[in-house]
Amino acid sequence: MEFLSTVQYQIVKKQAKKIFNAHTSSKDPNVIQAVQGLAQEEINSQLTFADIEQQLILQPMFELKTKEQMEHFFNDIKVYVKPFERPTDSEIKKLFPKDKKLKLPKFENIDWKEITYLSWFDSGTNRKYIVYREEGVLKGVRGVYSTSEKMGICSVCNRHSKVGMLMVSKSGTTLGTYTKRGNYICEDSSTCNEALTEIEKFYEFVGNLK
């Protein structure tokens, strides 16, 4: 019974961490209840449950008082997460037909239940690739990625992190001309995926690059 998307899984984890922090930083039951209430509101606004059983699966999050309990909870609910459907090598290569010597990531190192999008960096060409699904259709964008060695706000996950500029060149309306579009995103796509709780922001980001 996989009923959580990867984004919803990250939303649940984010709210669970808030409750855990409330339990460990305050002994005031009113404060803890307030945090629990806000977490419940966020869960209700972002998740749709098919039945009461699905709701009960998440109930332990409201009593997380130790790191061990929190990690155990994350592992317990992970079995209900729908993984990112792993694309084949040929499917990825079709997304980037101009890249004849496309270097693919090491799939064995990827936890498909932790990612909303697949991304990797080719240091030989300074290109960063992003592969994702939108309404079931596999899509991809790639551009030149420049590390900035600075902290900033990621355009994908909205987190303050070490970012770099992803710049995509597209053919202009006039023959022989090009337009460039880009923005700052996390250097580490794994932590970006973990922080991604608003799928609309991701689609907005990739949409602006096209």
C-alpha positions in Angstrom: 0.0 0.0 0.0 2.2 2.8 -1.3 0.2 6.0 -0.8 2.9 8.6 -0.2 4.7 10.5 -3.0 8.3 11.3 -2.3 7.4 15.0 -1.8 4.7 14.0 0.7 7.2 11.8 2.5 9.5 14.8 2.9 6.6 16.9 4.2 5.8 14.3 6.8 9.5 14.1 7.9 9.7 17.9 8.1 6.6 18.1 10.3 7.9 15.1 12.4 11.1 16.9 13.0 9.2 20.0 14.2 7.3 17.9 16.7 10.5 16.2 17.9 12.2 19.5 18.4 9.2 20.8 20.4 9.4 17.7 22.7 13.1 18.2 23.2 13.2 22.0 23.6 10.1 22.7 25.7 8.3 21.2 28.7 5.3 23.4 28.2 2.4 21.1 27.1 0.7 24.1 25.5 3.7 24.8 23.3 3.9 21.1 22.3 0.2 20.9 21.5 0.4 24.0 19.4 3.2 22.6 17.3 1.4 19.3 17.0 -1.7 21.1 15.9 0.2 23.1 13.2 1.8 19.9 12.0 -1.6 18.2 11.7 -3.0 21.1 9.7 0.0 21.0 7.3 -0.4 17.2 6.9 -4.2 17.6 6.3 -3.6 20.3 3.7 -0.9 18.4 1.7 -2.0 14.7 2.0 -5.2 13.0 1.0 -6.0 9.7 2.8 -8.0 6.9 1.3 -9.1 5.6 4.7 -8.5 5.8 8.4 -5.7 3.1 8.2 -3.5 5.5 6.3 -4.1 8.2 8.8 -3.2 5.9 11.7 0.1 5.0 10.1 1.3 8.6 10.7 0.0 8.9 14.2 3.3 7.9 15.9 4.9 11.2 14.7 3.0 13.2 17.3 4.8 11.5 20.2 8.4 11.5 18.9 10.7 12.3 21.9 14.0 10.7 20.9 16.1 10.6 17.7 15.8 6.8 17.8 12.0 7.0 17.8 12.2 9.5 14.9 14.5 7.4 12.7 12.4 4.4 13.5 9.3 6.3 12.4 10.9 7.4 9.2 11.9 3.8 8.3 8.4 2.5 9.2 6.6 4.9 6.9 9.1 4.6 4.1 7.5 1.3 3.0 4.4 3.4 2.0 6.4 5.7 -0.3 5.9 5.4 -4.1 9.5 5.4 -5.5 10.6 7.5 -8.4 10.2 5.2 -11.4 13.7 4.3 -12.5 14.2 5.3 -16.2 16.2 3.0 -18.5 19.5 4.1 -20.0 17.9 4.4 -23.4 15.0 6.5 -22.1 17.5 9.0 -20.6 19.6 9.1 -23.7 16.5 9.9 -25.8 16.0 13.0 -23.6 19.5 14.4 -24.5 20.0 13.3 -28.2 22.7 15.9 -28.8 25.0 14.5 -26.0 26.5 11.6 -27.9 28.9 10.6 -25.0 26.4 11.1 -22.2 27.7 9.9 -18.9 25.0 8.3 -16.8 24.9 8.4 -13.0 25.5 5.3 -10.8 22.0 4.1 -10.3 23.0 1.6 -7.6 23.8 4.6 -5.3 20.3 6.1 -5.6 17.5 5.6 -3.1 14.5 5.9 -5.4 12.1 6.5 -2.5 14.0 9.7 -1.5 14.0 11.6 -4.8 11.5 13.6 -6.7 13.9 14.2 -9.5 17.1 12.5 -10.7 20.1 14.8 -11.2 23.8 14.4 -11.8 26.8 16.5 -12.7 29.3 15.7 -15.5 32.6 17.3 -14.4 34.1 16.7 -17.9 31.6 19.0 -19.6 30.4 21.1 -16.5 26.9 20.0 -17.3 24.2 19.2 -14.8 21.3 17.0 -15.8 17.8 16.9 -14.3 15.4 14.1 -15.2 11.9 14.1 -13.8 8.3 12.9 -14.5 5.4 15.3 -15.1 2.0 13.7 -15.3 3.7 10.4 -16.0 5.9 11.7 -18.8 9.6 11.5 -18.5 11.3 14.8 -19.2 14.7 16.3 -18.8 16.7 19.5 -18.9 20.4 20.1 -18.9 22.7 23.1 -18.7 26.1 24.4 -17.8 26.5 24.4 -14.0 28.8 26.8 -12.3 29.7 26.4 -8.7 29.7 29.6 -6.8 31.3 28.6 -3.5 28.7 30.6 -1.7 25.4 30.1 0.2 22.1 31.1 -1.2 18.5 30.2 -1.7 17.8 27.3 -4.0 15.2 27.9 -6.6 14.0 24.3 -6.4 13.7 23.5 -2.7 13.8 27.1 -1.3 16.4 26.1 1.2 19.5 28.1 2.2 22.4 26.0 1.0 25.5 25.9 -1.1 24.3 26.8 -4.5 25.5 27.2 -8.1 24.1 28.6 -11.3 22.4 26.3 -13.8 22.4 28.0 -17.2 20.4 26.6 -20.2 20.9 27.9 -23.7 18.0 27.8 -26.2 17.7 28.8 -29.8 16.3 32.2 -30.3 13.5 33.3 -32.5 16.1 34.6 -35.1 18.3 32.1 -36.8 21.7 31.8 -35.2 20.7 33.5 -32.0 20.5 32.0 -28.5 18.8 32.9 -25.3 20.1 31.9 -21.9 18.0 31.2 -18.8 19.1 30.1 -15.5 19.0 30.3 -11.7 20.7 29.1 -8.6 20.1 25.6 -7.3 21.6 23.3 -4.7 25.0 21.9 -5.5 23.9 18.7 -3.8 20.8 17.3 -5.4 20.4 14.6 -2.7 19.9 17.2 0.0 17.8 19.3 -2.4 15.4 16.4 -2.9 15.2 15.9 0.8 14.2 19.5 1.3 11.8 19.6 -1.6 8.2 19.9 -0.1 6.6 22.0 -2.8 6.5 20.2 -6.2 5.0 23.3 -7.8 8.2 25.2 -7.2 10.2 22.4 -9.0 7.9 22.4 -12.0 8.1 26.2 -12.1 11.9 26.0 -12.1 12.2 23.5 -14.9 9.4 25.2 -16.9 11.3 28.5 -16.8 14.3 26.8 -18.4 12.4 25.8 -21.5 
